[in-house]
Amino acid sequence: MNLPVVAIVGRPNVGKSSLFNRFLRRNLAVVDEQPGVTRDRNYAVCDWAGSQFYLIDTGGIVPQSKDLMEKAITDQTDFAINESDVVVFLVDARVGADPTDLRIARDLNRAGKNCLLVANKSDSEQAETEVYDFLKLGLGEAMPVSATVGRNIGELLDAIVARLPSPEAAQAEAEDSVRVALVGRPNVGKSSFINKLINQQRLLVTPVAGTTRDSVDTPFEFEGKKYVLIDTAGLRRKYKVHENIEFYTNLRTDRAIDGCDVAVVMLDATQGTAGQDLRILDKVASVRRPAILAVNKWDLVEKDTKTADDFTRELKAAIARHAHVPVVYISALTGQRVTKVMSMVSKVDEENRRRIETAELNRFLKTAVSRKHPPARKGKYIKLNYVTQSETAPPTFVFFCNYPELVDKSYISYLSNRLRAEFGFEGVPIRLKFRKK
């Protein structure tokens, strides 16, 4: 179903992200006293009184700014306004209408959007009397609210829902969408990848490392299958995380990894493999999420006939404990193989949800044991009786034997490698458990 879209817009530091979080009843957007924290358009599905809509948190508008970042933020917000059904224009009741508010109001009037004027930081009845100053904006009477204390939030949501177009008769945001997290070091091209894939400037891209601060969700359909692409802030080593904002955005990225179905770990081909790339892979593996390695900026690498093979060999050696993760070489700038990444995501997701029949697993076990018996330990002979798959996502296999506590790590690795050789599971973490018969 095409859910209606509601955009929260306004100048910097009027409380847009606080209102966004208040509507969703969870801290999804980063909030800080420092202006300009929100840089991308942050999407989420909001549910109120049985109605659902996409809610967009936008960066603060600074009209006619010459600053590269502020101009990019304003362009992004213009895009959000154009794609929205209702615009919530947020102003600061404590400050009153300032010249920036007047310019934004003029642009909204020209756009002819369904606009709701809201005066935030009206924390008391006395503060509500100040909202009449906003009549000069020409958008009607401002509704007084306080995102911080929750004042009049229910009334505001009622007003928004009343302005929404009638929803089409179809299911809401599909629960079967595959959530794909784009993760990696700062400035490896995660936002550029998403922009190229969906063929529009959906995410903010500048030469400045660290442009993306929130985890941004982009619904997307590829070859008839639904996805949600999650662009995340670049992950730095912890000792390099000085800024308060960056601490929280790293936390958001961790949560995005934890909540995804497949993680696409992006590397910069011009910089090679760094220790932080391995730490990011370890983070993905620690929460047992499938992964793909996308080596970006491949167009900038000088090549001969052996370049890709040599790079892959060095990469696999550096990430030996993640040898099951497939590698693809891409260019987000030119679009080279970006669709192949999505084909691999689809395949890896299917592998993660795959179930092997018990009879087939036990034929595998018989062959594996005949090739290499588990070594005896402490004078005990270990006998593997049978195996079954207990779970998917990640695939989990339970081996029943006489002395499960004596099966050593080297034999567990052997069985894991044989399982992959027999059944695939490329890019997928698998778990082996041993139980008493």
Beta strands, then each sheet from edge to edge (+ up, - down):
strand 1: 5-9
strand 2: 42-48
strand 3: 51-57
strand 4: 86-92
strand 5: 115-120
strand 6: 143-144
strand 7: 178-184
strand 8: 216-222
strand 9: 225-231
strand 10: 262-268
strand 11: 291-296
strand 12: 327-329
strand 13: 384-391
strand 14: 396-401
strand 15: 431-436
sheet 1: 2+ 3- 1- 4- 5- 6-
sheet 2: 8+ 9- 7- 10- 11- 12-
sheet 3: 13+ 14- 15-
end
